Every structure is written in C-alpha cells, then in structure tokens.
Amino acid sequence: MSNREFAKSLIDQIPESKLIYVISYLQGAAIPKEIPNAETLAAIEELENGDGTVFTDSTTDLFAELMRNKPC
C-alpha cells in the first residue's frame, strides 16, 4: 500500500467532527512551495548586505509610512 492509499484509508476512519483539523493540515501540505521572483530575491539580498529598511512596527504604522512616502 502506498503512502497516499494509506493516508486515504486513515481519512476514512476519522469521524466527521474531527476532519476540520485534518483538512487545515492537508491544505497547507498541498500548497506548492513558491519560488521567489527576481524582485523578491533582490530585496532579500539587499537586506542581507545591510542595506534596505527593516520595519518592525505594526501593520497600521507600515501603511501610514507608505502613504506618507507615496510619490505624487
């Protein structure tokens, strides 16, 4: 029996009331790992080289900062 077949047989044994816990895990495992695009890789490299800006405040503060620096 393959791992896939074994997993399917186990799922059939899980009570409906507990399936929600398994579904969340399976959804996370089913999402393929995304490869960062060139812009993201450049930003990561910039931070690793000590350049760029690391923002540690709240999301609200981040968006306020972005709006203040928004080009006209």
C-alpha positions as CSV (number, residue, x, y, z in Angstrom):
1,M,0.0,0.0,0.0
2,S,1.4,3.4,-1.0
3,N,1.6,6.3,1.4
4,R,-1.3,8.0,-0.5
5,E,-3.5,5.0,-0.2
6,F,-2.7,4.6,3.5
7,A,-3.5,8.3,4.1
8,K,-6.8,7.9,2.3
9,S,-7.7,4.9,4.3
10,L,-6.9,6.8,7.6
11,I,-9.0,9.7,6.5
12,D,-12.0,7.4,6.0
13,Q,-11.6,6.3,9.7
14,I,-11.7,9.9,11.1
15,P,-15.0,11.0,12.5
16,E,-16.6,13.9,10.6
17,S,-16.4,16.1,13.7
18,K,-12.5,15.8,13.7
19,L,-12.0,16.2,9.9
20,I,-11.7,20.0,10.2
21,Y,-8.3,19.6,12.0
22,V,-7.0,17.3,9.2
23,I,-8.3,19.5,6.4
24,S,-6.3,22.5,7.6
25,Y,-3.1,20.5,7.7
26,L,-3.7,18.9,4.3
27,Q,-4.4,22.3,2.7
28,G,-1.0,23.6,4.0
29,A,0.8,20.5,2.7
30,A,-0.9,20.6,-0.7
31,I,0.2,24.2,-1.5
32,P,3.3,24.0,-3.7
33,K,6.3,26.0,-2.4
34,E,6.6,29.2,-4.3
35,I,9.9,30.3,-5.7
36,P,10.6,34.0,-5.1
37,N,10.7,36.2,-8.2
38,A,13.7,38.3,-9.2
39,E,12.5,41.4,-7.3
40,T,12.0,39.5,-4.1
41,L,15.4,37.8,-4.4
42,A,17.0,41.3,-4.9
43,A,15.2,42.7,-1.8
44,I,16.4,39.7,0.3
45,E,20.0,40.2,-1.0
46,E,19.8,43.9,-0.2
47,L,18.8,43.2,3.4
48,E,21.5,40.5,3.8
49,N,24.1,43.1,2.6
50,G,23.0,45.5,5.4
51,D,21.0,47.8,3.1
52,G,17.3,48.4,2.8
53,T,14.9,49.0,5.6
54,V,13.5,46.6,8.2
55,F,10.2,47.7,9.5
56,T,9.3,46.4,13.0
57,D,6.2,48.4,13.9
58,S,2.6,47.5,13.4
59,T,1.0,46.9,10.0
60,T,-1.1,50.1,10.6
61,D,2.1,52.1,11.1
62,L,3.7,50.5,8.0
63,F,0.8,51.6,5.8
64,A,0.8,55.1,7.3
65,E,4.5,55.3,6.5
66,L,3.9,54.1,2.9
67,M,1.2,56.7,2.4
68,R,3.5,59.5,3.7
69,N,6.2,58.5,1.3
70,K,3.8,57.9,-1.6
71,P,5.1,59.6,-4.8
72,C,2.7,62.2,-6.3
